[in-house]
Amino acid sequence: MIGHRTAGTQNYCLAFAIGAAVLAGVPSPARAEDPVFESETAELVLKSGAGEGPAWDRELGLLTSGDGNIMRWSPSGEQSVYRKNAGSNGLLFDRQGRLLICEPVRRRVSRLDRDGKLTVLTSEFGGKKYNQPNDITVDAKGRIYFSDPRYGDRAGMEIVDGDGKQVEGVYRIDLDGRVERVITHEVDRPNGVLVTPDDRFLYVADNNNNDLGGARKLWRFDLATDGQVKHATRTLIYDWGDSRGPDGMAIDQKGRLYVAGGLNESKAPLETNKNRGGVYVFSTEGKLLSFVHVPRDEVTNCSFGGEDFRTLYITGGGTLWSIRTKVAGRQPWMK
C-alpha cells in the first residue's frame, strides 16, 4: 500500500540508509529529536582569506586568520586586512571586546584592544618558548586556556617534562597573568579547546595527523572551580580513527558541540577520508546528532555569528562557508 510502511520495513529502510552512508564515508548521526541545521548544505561565502579563526563581533563582523594576516569580513560584506602579518591561528573575543590571538609564528598568545594596543599575554613557560599556540577559549571567570601543539617540522621544540620528553600541552592564563600547564601528556597532540559556559567541562580536540596511528579523538575533562583539569575524568566523545581528527569547536545554547574535522581527499597512509570533512554535531551526552559536509580540505574551525547568532561560519582550505542553525550559538562574552 503506497504511503504505508510496517515497522519491519521502516527498520530495513533505516538500516539500508545507515549502511549506504557508511559506505559513502558519511557519518551516521543518531536520530535527533530536533533538526540542527535549517538546510543540508553549507554555502560558500569567501573564496580566500579564511584559513582559521573565526571570531564574530557585532561591530566588526567576522575576523579570520588567513594569508598570514587577520582578515575582516564586515557586516556589510566587505573583506579587508584587519591586522597585517599577524601570523595567527585561533581567535576569540573576550567579555571586554578584546581580541585574544594565538600566534604560532611568534610562538605566543596576545590580546588586541579595540584601540589597536597589542599586549603579549605569554610567550614562554618555565623560560622555554611555546611550540605553536593553536586554539583558545575562556571560562566564565575570564581565565584563558590555550593549546600548544607542534605540527610539521618539530625542530626547535623547547618545552620538555622532567624526563626530557617533549610536551604538547594545554595551558591556563589566570587573571593575575600567571600561567599554569593543565594538560601535559593526557592527550597526544591538543588542537581545538573549548570550556563550556557553565565551566563544568573542558573539551580538547586531540589531532595528531603527522604520525601513523596518532590520536584523532575528541576528549572531555571535568573542570574544578579553581580551573584545574580533573585528569581522571577524561571521557572519549568521538574517534575519527585513521582519518583527519577534530579541530576547532563551537557550542550552541543547548550545549551541543559543533566540531570541525574529517577529510575529503585521502592522504593515506597518514590520513584517510573515511570520515568526510565538515562539521560534526554532538549532544551534551556525546552522541553524534548531525553532520554537514564542507567540500574543501582542511575543515579547520567554526564559530557562531550573525545578528541572531544562528549562522555557523566554517573555515576550510582558506575559504569561508556558512550554514543556518535552528538554535543560536554561544559566545564567551554572552551572559
N, C-alpha and C positions, 0 to 999 in steps of 0.2 A: 504494500500500500504506500503510495507516494506521500512523503511528509511525515512518516511514522517509522520510528526505529525501536526495536526491542532493546532491553538492557544489554543483551549479549552483543547485538550489532553495534551499539554505542561503544562498548568496551573494545570491540575489534577495531572500530574506526579510530578510536583514540590511540590504541596500541600501534596501529599502522602509521598514524601521523607522527607519533613519537619516534618510531623506528626510522621513518623517512628523514626526520630532522637530524637524527644522529648520523645517518649515512651522508647527509649533506654537510656535515660539520657545523650544524646549528645547535646551540644549547637547547635543552628540553626543559623549559621552566615548569614549575608547579602551576596548577590552575589557580590563579589569583581570584579572590572574591571581587576585587575592583580592578579595572584596567589601569595600567601605569601611564601609558602614553596615549595621546589623542590620535596618533596615526601610527602606521607601521614603518614609516620611512623617515630617516633623518634628511634634512635639506642642507645643501652646500651654501654657506654664507660668504666665505672668503677663500680665495684660491692660494693665498700666501700669507706669511707673517704670523702664523698661529701654531708654532711648534709645541708650545707648552703653556703653562699658566693654568687656566684662565681665571680672572678675578673680576667680579662685577661691582660697579659703583653707580649709584643713581645719577650722579652728576657727570662723571667721566665716561660712563658706559663700560665697555669690556676692555680689559688690559690682557695682553698675552705676551709670552716670551717667543720671539721669532726673529730669525735673520740676525742674531746677535744683539738685538735691541729689545726694549719693552715697547710693544706696539699698542696703539689705542684705536678702538673701533667705537666711535661716538654714538650716542643715542640717535643722532640724525643719520647715521650710516656712513660717516666719513672715516677713512683709515689714515693714521698718521703715526710718526715715531714719537713716543711719549718720553723715552729715555734712551739715548743713543749709546751703543757699545756697553749695554748693561751686563751682558754675559750671564743672564738669569735663567732660572728654571721655574720652580714653584713660586706663585704669587698669591697674596692673601691680604685683604683689608682687615684691619683690627677695628675695635669699637670706636676709636677716635678718628677713623677715616684715613689712617696712615697705612701705607703700603709696605707689607712685610715681604722681603725678597730673599730667596735662596740664590746665591751667586756661585755656582760651581766653577766658573772660570777663575774667580778670585778666591775661591775656597773659603767663603764666609757667608754670614747672614746679616742683612742690613735692614734698615727701616727708612722709608722715604716719606717725609712730611708733606703736607699739602702745599707748603711754600717752597718745596724743592730741596729742603735741607736733608742730606743723607747722613744717617748715623749707623756706624758699624756696631752691631749688637754683639757679635762674637766672631773671631777669626782664627781661634786656636783653642785647644783643650789640653791642659797639662803641658803647655809650652810647645805643643805639636800642632801643625796645620791640619785642618779638616781634609777629608777626601774630596768630596764633591757635594756639598749640601744640595738636596734634591727637592724635597717637598716639605710643606709647613702647615701647621694647624695651631689653634689656640683653644684654651679651655675657658670656662665661664669667668674665671678669676683673672684672665689676661695672661696666663703663663703660656709660653710658646714652646711647641715641640717641633723638631725637625729631624729628617732622616739624612744620613751621611754615607751613601754607598760609594763605590768606585766602579764605573763601567769602562770597558776598553782597556787601554794601557794602565797597568797597575804600578808602574814605576813612580816613585816619589811618595808612596803612602807612608805617613809618619806615625800614625796612632796605632799602638800595639798594646796588648794586655800584659800582665805580669809574666807570662810565659813567652813573650815575644811574638804572639800570634796577631796578625793584622786584624783590626777592628773596623767593622762597618756597622755603626751603631745608630741609635736614636737618642737625641739629647733634649733636655728641657731647660729653657731660659726662664729663671724666676723673675719676679717683679723687681728685685733689687739688682738684677743683672748677673747674678751667679748662674753658672751653667753646670748641670749635672747630667751624666750619661744614665739613661733609664733602661736602655736595652743594649746589651753588649754582644752576646752570641746566641741569644734566644731566637733569632731569625738568621737566615742565610745572607740576604742582601736587601735591606729595607729600602723601599721606594716611597709610594704614597703613604701618608699618615693622616688620620682624622680622629679627633676627640668628639664624642657625642655631646649634644647640647647640655645634657644633664651631668656631664663629667664622669659618667659611670664607666665608659669603655674607651679604650684606645684601639683603633683598627690600624694594622700595619700590612701593607702590600709587600710581600716577600717575593722579589722578582730577580732571580739570578739567571739571566738568559745568556750569559757568557760561557757557562760551564755545562757540559753534558751531564744531565741528571741533577742540575741545580734546582733549587726550590722555585716553584711558581704558584705560591699559595697566598691566600688571604687569612690573616690571623686576627683574633680579637683577644685583648687583655683587659682585665679589670683594673680600674684606677682607684687608688686610695685618695682620701680627701687632701692629702699633702702633695698630690701629684706623682707619687711613686707608682710604678707599674708592678702589679702582682704577677710575677712570672709564672707561678704555679697554675694560674688560671688560663693559660694560653689555650685558645679554642680554635680549631680549624673551621673556617667558614666555607671555603671552596678551594679546590685544587685544579689548576689548569693543566696538570700532567706535564707532557713534554712540549706543549705549545707555549706561546709567549704568555707570561703571567700578568698579574694585576699591576696597575699603575696608579694614576690619580683617582680621587674619590670625591663624592658629594653626598649630601644627606637631605631628605625631604622632611616635611612637617610631621609625617607619620613615623619617622625614624628609619625609613627604608634607605638602604645604601645603594648608591649608583657607582659602579666601578668600571673604569676603562681598562680594557685588556684584550687578549686574544691576538690572532694574526691571520691575515688573508692569504699571503703568499708564503709558502713554506720555505724555511731556511734550515732544512734538515741537514745534519742530524741535531744541531743545537736547538732549533725551534721548528715545530711543525705547525700546520694550520688546522689541527683537529678541533680547536676552539677558535671560531672566527673572530675577527676584530670588531669591536663595538663596545657597547655599554651593557653591563650585566647588573641587574637589579635584584637585591636580596632583602628579605624580610628581616625584622628585628631578631627573629629566631635563626637566621642564617639560611633560609630556604630561597632558592632561586625562583624569582617571581616572573621576571620578564627579561627580554634582551632586544636591543636594537642594533642592527648591523650598520657599521660605518665602512664604506668601501675604500679606505686608504690605510696604509701602514706607515708608521705605527700609531695606533689609537692611544694617546698618552694621558689625557685628563678630561675632566668635565666639571662644570660649575653651573649653578642656577643663576638666572638673571632675568632682565626684563621688568617692566613696570609691576607685574603681578607675581614675579619670581616663579613663573610656571614655564619658563623657557630654559631648557637644558642646553648649554653650549658645550661643544665637544671639540677638542683639538686632535688632529690626526694627520701625520705626514706633512706638517706645515700648513694644513688647511683648517678651516673652521666650519663646523656643522652645527645645526640646531634641531631640536625637536620639542614640541609642546608636551607638557605633562599634565595629568589630571590633578595632581596635588602640588602645592607650592613648595619650593625648596627652603632650606635653612641656610643662613649666613652667620658667621661668628658674631657679627655686630648686631644681630637681631635679638630682641628681648623675648 
